[in-house]
Amino acid sequence: MAPLPPTGRDRLIAMLRAPDARDRLPIRIGGPTLQVGVTCEDGRFRLRRLVLDHDALAEFGRRELAAGRGFFPDHANMFLMPVGEVLAEAGALDAFCEALRQLAWDPGW
């Protein structure tokens, strides 16, 4: 898989304002690799660092190899979970978007 371009703050906010945004959560962003994700937990929007679920990835790899299929580094993206440090949080979408605007934005996001 080719490296991903950074999503950027404005594009993320546009994605969050789309009518089907809640159906697509969590949204993972980052470039060249995924780094953070947006969730809605307990009615609150959160931007969280992604954490690799090593156990789930290892089990997936074992199953893929046992079945004679390939197991590639890119498969790890499926197991990056937005459960790490909370970087921004708000209860309402407008407030969350404003929190994103105020956040020191990493250029790799």
NUNU-871142 format. One record per atom (N, C-alpha, C): residue in one letter; x negated, y negated, z. Coordinates in steps of 0.02 Angstrom, whole numbers, plus 50000, padded with zeros to 5 digits. Each point is the difference from the previous one (the first is absolute). Layout:
BEGIN
aXYZ
...
end
This chain:
BEGIN
m499585005850000
m500424994250000
m499554993850000
a500194995249960
a499624993849997
a500114995850063
p499524995850017
p500104995650057
p500624995649989
l500334998450055
l500594995849997
l499814992650005
p500354995749964
p499884992850010
p500354997950065
p499734995050034
p500354997550059
p500714997649981
t500475001250044
t500694998049987
t500094992550007
g499724997250051
g500074992850013
g500614998450041
r499954994650036
r500544997850046
r500644998449962
d499954996049947
d500604997949964
d500375005949969
r499625004749972
r500335005949970
r500325004350054
l499675000850057
l500305003950054
l500654996750023
i500004993550009
i500614996550021
i500565001049948
a499824999649937
a500505001249947
a500275007250004
m499565004750013
m500225007050007
m500485000750059
l499854996650055
l500435000550059
l500684996649990
r500034995249956
r500634996549987
r500435003549946
a499735005249970
a500395003749950
a500605003450033
p500555000749964
p500615002950030
p499905007050030
d499555003949971
d499905006950023
d499395000850045
a499744994550027
a499375000150038
a500045004850060
r500534999850037
r500045004350060
r499995007449981
d500265001649941
d499995007049977
d499305002349982
r499564995349985
r499325001749978
r499494999850057
l500224998350060
l499534999750056
l499805007050022
p499395001150022
p499484994950007
p499694998349932
i499794993849994
i499644997749941
i499274999650020
r499585003749964
r499285000050015
r499644995849947
i499544995850023
i499644995649953
i499265000150016
g499624997549953
g499284999350008
g499655001649935
g499424997249992
g499605001449942
g499274998450014
p499565004349981
p500095005749955
p500305006250033
t500084999950066
t500325005650035
t500564997350043
l500495004350013
l500564998050044
l499734998650070
q500254994650031
q499744997950064
q500534998550053
v500564997249979
v500534998150047
v500685001949972
g500495000250044
g500675001749978
g500534996150038
v500564998849967
v500574996650031
v500515005350019
t500234999650062
t500525004550024
t500564995850030
c500565003350012
c500534996950040
c500165005150054
e499794998550060
e500095004550057
e500414996550053
d500515003450023
d500444997150052
d500264993149979
g500144999249936
g500274993749975
g499504994549993
r499355001550006
r499484994949994
r499535001849943
f499874995049958
f499515000949946
f499304999550030
r499565004549978
r499314999950025
r499525001349942
l499454996250001
l499435001549957
l499495003550044
r499845006249982
r499565004150042
r499425002849959
r499455001150033
r499435003449968
r500195007249986
l499765002649944
l500125007049983
l499505004450035
v500235005750023
v499585004950035
v500095006749964
l499455003349986
l500015006449965
l500215005550049
d500505003949980
d500215005850039
d499565005849977
h499435000850034
h499495005049980
h500285007150001
d500395001650051
d500265006850006
d500475001749942
a500444995449984
a500475001249945
a499635000549933
l499504995849991
l499605000249938
l499635006749995
a499705002250054
a499635006449999
a500475005849985
e500585000050030
e500495005449988
e500234999849927
f500134994249974
f500204999349930
f499455002749955
g499384998250015
g499435002349960
g499945007650001
r500095003050058
r499975007350006
r500545003349956
r500614997250004
r500555002949960
r499874999249925
e499764994249980
e499874998849929
e499475004849974
l499465000650037
l499455004449978
l500215007350000
a500385002050051
a500245007050004
a500465001649941
a500364995049976
a500455001049943
a499644999349933
g499354998750002
g499624999449939
g500064993249966
r500254995250037
r500074993249973
r499414995850023
g499934994249970
g499464995550019
g500164996150063
f499474998050033
f500054995850059
f499494994449991
f500244993949994
f499574994449981
f500014994550053
p499494995950001
p499994994550049
p500624995649998
d500284999049940
d500604995849994
d500605002750038
h500005006450014
h500555002850039
h500054996850070
a499454997450024
a500004996950066
a500504994250004
n500134996649944
n500474994450001
n500685002050026
m500205006249987
m500665002450023
m500035000550076
f499435000150032
f499975001150072
f499754993950038
l500004994249968
l499854993750033
l500644997350029
m500054999950065
m500624998150034
m499944993250034
p500514995849993
p499984993450032
p500165000550075
v499525002550037
v500105001050072
v499454996750041
g499554996549967
g499444996750034
g500194993350029
e499504996050012
e500084993450030
e500544995949964
v500424996750038
v500514995549972
v499674993349987
l500034997749937
l499684993849980
l500494994249995
a500635001549987
a500534994949996
a500655003650016
e500474996250030
e500635003150021
e500534994750008
a500625001749981
a500574995650010
a500645004049992
g500534997650030
g500645003449997
g500394998849937
a499934994249971
a500374998349939
a499524999649941
l500245001549941
l499575000049941
l499694993249987
d500404994650005
d499734993349989
d499434998550049
a500105001750063
a499494998850051
a499385004349986
f500105006149976
f499445004449984
f499604997149941
c500354997749949
c499664997149943
c499604993850021
e500274996150045
e499644994250026
e499395002350040
a500075005350039
a499435002750037
a499455002449952
l500215002949944
l499515002149950
l499644993949970
r500374994649989
r499704994049973
r499494996950049
q500125000750064
q499564997250051
q499405004450015
l500045006349981
l499485004950016
l499364998649959
a499435000950032
a499364999749963
a500005006149953
w500124998849936
w500115005349952
w499335002949976
d499935006450005
d499405003449976
d500045000349923
p499474998049965
p500035000149927
p500075007049970
g499885005150040
g500095006949976
g500715002650007
w500454995850025
w500705002150007
w500374998049938
end
